[in-house]
Amino acid sequence: MSVQLRVVFDQIGVDADLARAGLGLAEGLIRTAPRGCGVSAIAPSGTSVTMPGLHEIRTLPLARRELAGAWQMGITAGVGGGLIHSPTLLAPLVRHDRVHDHDQTTVTLWDLCAWESPDTLSKASVVWQRSMLKRAVKHADAVIVPSHAMAERLDEIAPLGDRIRVIAGAAPTGFRSPDDAAALRAGLQLPRDYVVLTGDAASLEQGFRATAHAGTDAVVVDAEEGTEPTLADLAAAAGLPHGRVHIRGVLDDASRAATLAGARAVVASSPAMCWPWRLIEAMELGVPIVAVESGVHRDVLADGGAVVASDELSDALVDALGSGRERLRVLGSDRARAFSWPSSAERVWALHAEL
């Protein structure tokens, strides 16, 4: 096997969405590998990597936290060269010779929160991400973002020029409503009639107000631990009593699929520059989507959901729950076909071939 694309396995056990993205992309790279090419793994110490089709797994002596610190300082001993792709910013970003040694390093940014809304992250996370992007400016052969709107904003943040590339993400492989979805929803104590809300605390007020206007319950997913009282009070102030607000944290794939599949609609209230994982999953399940106007939502949804101004969210949700429901459901399902890990993997292979 003459060419190996070495994938950095990051965020396993740290960030669920990024972990799923890394695994989904790696599986797609294995499935779509060109003739004479293969996929290997680079993993921090303590990371268990079991994936059929991997040619080699190089486990580094440092755990993820220590590795992130070392790579932030440009200390990459033991990693080796060749073609390296990271589905996050965690990558051995050092000087290398792409022309003579055929070394390449590409990284991925799934959100721009460290620059757009740093108050939503820990100070350490903001410092690390900004530091790694500075290293990427110096040493990365390409920086991948999942939407064109994010590419335009990143171009304003960092002098990367034509090294910015757009490759979308996808729902987890095989993501569907489980056979025991009703039992899972019962275990989560979800109401029979509800919409799912996504967004940060600053934007959820619009979603609560729209849900109250539509006369249904709200289920908030991916809520940070300890924010339940604050969100409940925010909902009450928007006209949604405590008994009609159901706040849930990070859910596993089956519970999340059951929750989304049981929703009458999904409302995305945040215009943040981040890849909307829940919307991709909702489209995969054929759930109607209403989202506030943003470049990312326009890129991702196209005509697969209702993208409206924030002051039109309430009326758009009423339409999605009524006469527009079937139309949005069908359009979302059609749009979902545009996103898959094999198609994203093919574009990664093409990028490295171009480089």
N, C-alpha and C positions, 0 to 999 in steps of 0.2 A: 504494500500500500504506500504510494509515493507521497501523498499529501495528507497531513493531519490538521484538522481544525480543532484547536484546544479551547474548550468552553470552561469559563470560570463558574463554578457552582457556588453562588452567593445567596444569602438571605434565608437559607433553609433553617427553619425554626426561629427566624427573626421577623420577617415580613411575609405574611402568607401570600399576598398577591404577587410579590416579586419572586417568591419561591416557586409558585405555580407557573409564572412566566418563564423562569429559567428552565424548569423541567419540561414544559411544553415545547419550548424552542429547541432544546437539546433533542427531544424525541423527534421533532420535525426535521432537524438537521441530519439525524441518522437515517430517517426514511427517505430523504431527498438527496443524499450524498451523491455527487457525480461519480462516474466510473473512476476508480483509482484513488478515491478520497475516503477519509474516515473521520470519525469524531472521537476525541479523547476528553478527559475531564481534568481540571485543576481544582482541588478542593482544600479548604482549610482543615487543619487537624480537628478531629472529632466529628467531622461531617460524614455521614453514611451515604454513599452514592451507590445505588444498585439500579442499573438501567441496561436492559438488553441491547447489544449492538455497540456499546462503547469499546473502543479499541484498547484504551489504557486509562487508568485512573492514577494521577499523581497527587498524593496527599502530602501537603506541605507540613512542616514541623510546627507552624504557628496556628493557634486557634483563630477564629474569625476576627475577634476584637483586636488581637495583637497584629494579625495580618493587615487589617485596615490601617492601623497606626504605622506599620512598617512601610506599606505601599504609599501612604500619604507622604512619607519622607523620601520616597524613591529607593527604598531598600528592597530589592527583589531577588536576593540570592536564592538559588535553587529552583527558580521557576523555569528557566530555559527560554528559548526563542521560538521561532516558527509563527504560525498563524494563531493568534489568540483573540477570542471574542468573549466579551463579558456582557451579560444581559443586564448589568447595573454599572455603576461607576467604579466598583471594586475591580481594579485591574492593575497589572504591573506596568505602569506608565513611566517608562524610562526611554532614554535615547536608544534608537535602534536603526539598523540599515535595511530599509525595505528593498532597495534596488539590488544590492550585492548579496545580502544574506537572506533575502526574501522573508524577513520578519515583518509581521503586521500586528497591530493592536487596535481593536475597535471596542467602543463602550456604548452603553445605552442609558439614556435619561428618560424616565417614565413620568416625571413631573418637574416643574420649575418652582416648587414651593419655597425652596431655600433662597430664592431670589424674589419671588412675587409675594409670598406671605410667610416670611421667616418666623413670625410669632406663633405659627401653628406647629412648629417643630422645636425640639430641644436645641439649646445653643450649640451643644457638641455636634449634633447632626448638621446644623447649618454650616458650621465651620468646616467640617469634614467634606461636605458636598462641594462647597465653594473651592476648597483647596484642591479637591480631585479634578474639578473642571479646569482649574488653572493648569494642572499637570496635563490634562487632556489637550488643552490648547497648544502646549509645547510638544507633546509626544504622540497623541492619538492619530491614527491614520484616518479615522472617521468617528464621528459622534452621531449616534442614531437616536432619533426621537420618533414617537408613534403618530404624530399628526403634523400637517403642514402649518397650522397655526402655531404650534410649539416650535417648529423650525424657524418661523419668522421671528418669534420672540427671542429664541436662543441666539439668532444672528445679531440681535441688538445687544445681548448680554455679553457675548464672547466673540473674539475675532477668529472664527473658525473657517469663514469663507465657504468654499465648495466642499468642505469636509463634513458638513451637516447633511445627513441623509434621513429619509422618512421610511420607516418600516413599522407597520401597525402591530398591535398585539391581538389576542384572541381569547375566547372563553376556554376554560380547561377542556382538554380532550374528553369527549364523551359526556359533556355537561348536559344533564337532562333532569326532569322531575323524577325523583325516585319512586319506586313502587309503593313504598310506605310513606308517601308525602303527607297524607292526612294524619297519620300517627305522629310524624315528626312535628307538624304544626301544632297538634294538640299538646305534645310535650313541651313546646315552646310557649304554650298558653297564648296562641294568637287568636284573634277574633275571626269570625266567619267572613266578615266583610271589611276589607282594608286596602289601603294603598301603601306602597313602600316608599319611604323618603330617603334620599341620599344627600349628603352635603355636610359642611362643617357647621358648627354652632352659629356662626355669624350669618349663614345663609338659610338655615332651616326655618327661620320665622316665616319666610315666604311660603315654604312648603306646608307648614302648619296652618297658615291662613287659608291656603288653597284647599286643604283637606277639610277644614271646618266649613268652608263655603260649599263644598261638594256633599257634606253631610255623611261622611264615612270616618272610619278610624285610621290612624296613622301608625305604621310600624317603621321605626328608625333602625337601620342596620349599620353596622360598623361603628357604633358609638364608643367613644373612649371610656375606659373604666373610670367611674366616679363622676361622670357628667349627667347621670340620670336626673337628679333633682333640678339641675340647671335647665336641662332640656324640657322637663315637665313644666316648669314654671314659664319657660318661653312659650310653650304650646298653649298654656292656659291664657297667657296675655294675648295670644293671637286668636283666641276664641275656641280653643280645643280643650275641653276639660281633661283632667288627669286620667279619668277612666277610659278615655278614648285614645290615649297615647301609650304605645308599647315600645319600649326602648331595648334594643338588643345589641350586643357587642359583636365581635368577630365570630362568625359561624363557619363550621366545616362545610365542605362542598355539598353534601347531601342536605343538610339543614338549610343552607343558603338557597339551594335550588328549590327545595320545598317551599320556602318562604316567598321567593320571587314568583314561582309558578302559581301560588295561591292568591297573589295580589291582583286586584282589578286594574292596577296601573302602577308604574314606577315614576316618581317625580324626582328630577335632579335639579336642585336649587342653587348649586354652586357653579359660578363661571370660572373656577380656578383652572390654571394651566396644568392639568394632570390627566392622565389617561383614565377614562371612566369605566373601570372594570365591571361595575354592576350593570351599566347600560348595555355593554357587550353581552353579558349573561342574560339580561332581560330579553334582548332581541333574539338570542338563541332559543329562548323558551316561548317566544311569541307573545310577550307581555307588552301592552301598549305603553309608550314612553312619552312623558311631557318633560321638557328640559328648558331651562332659561337660556336666553341667547348668549352664545359664546363662540369663539372661533373653533375650539375643540369640539363642542357639541355639533356645530355645523359640519365639521370634517367627518366626525364619526357617524352621526345619524343620517346626514343627507336628507332623503325623504322617508327615512325609516322611523321617524318620530316627529312629534310636534315641538319645534324649537321656537319659543316665543319670548317676548320681552317680559321682565319680571312682573310688571303690573298686569300682564295678561295671563299669568299662570293659573289663576282661579278659574277663569272661563274656559281655558284650554283643558283643564282637568275635568270639568263638568262634561265637556264634549267627548273627552277620551273615555269617560265612564258611560256615555250614552250613545248617541248616534255615530260618533267617530270611532268607537271601540274596534269594530271588526276591521275597518280600513287600516287603522294604526297597527293592529295585530298582524295583518298580512304584510304590510309594508316593512314592519320590523323584521319579520321572519325572512323576507326576501333580502333585506340589507345584511342580515347576519351572515349570509353566504360569502360576503366580501372578506370575512375575517376567519383565518384558520392558521394554526401553527405551521403546517406544511408549506403554505404559500408564503408565510413570513420567512421560513427557513430557506426557501428557494431564493428569496431576495438577499438574504445574508450570504449565501454561497455566491450569488452573482456579484455582490459588493466585493467580496474578497478576491474573486477572479478579476474584477476590474482593477483593483488595487495592485 
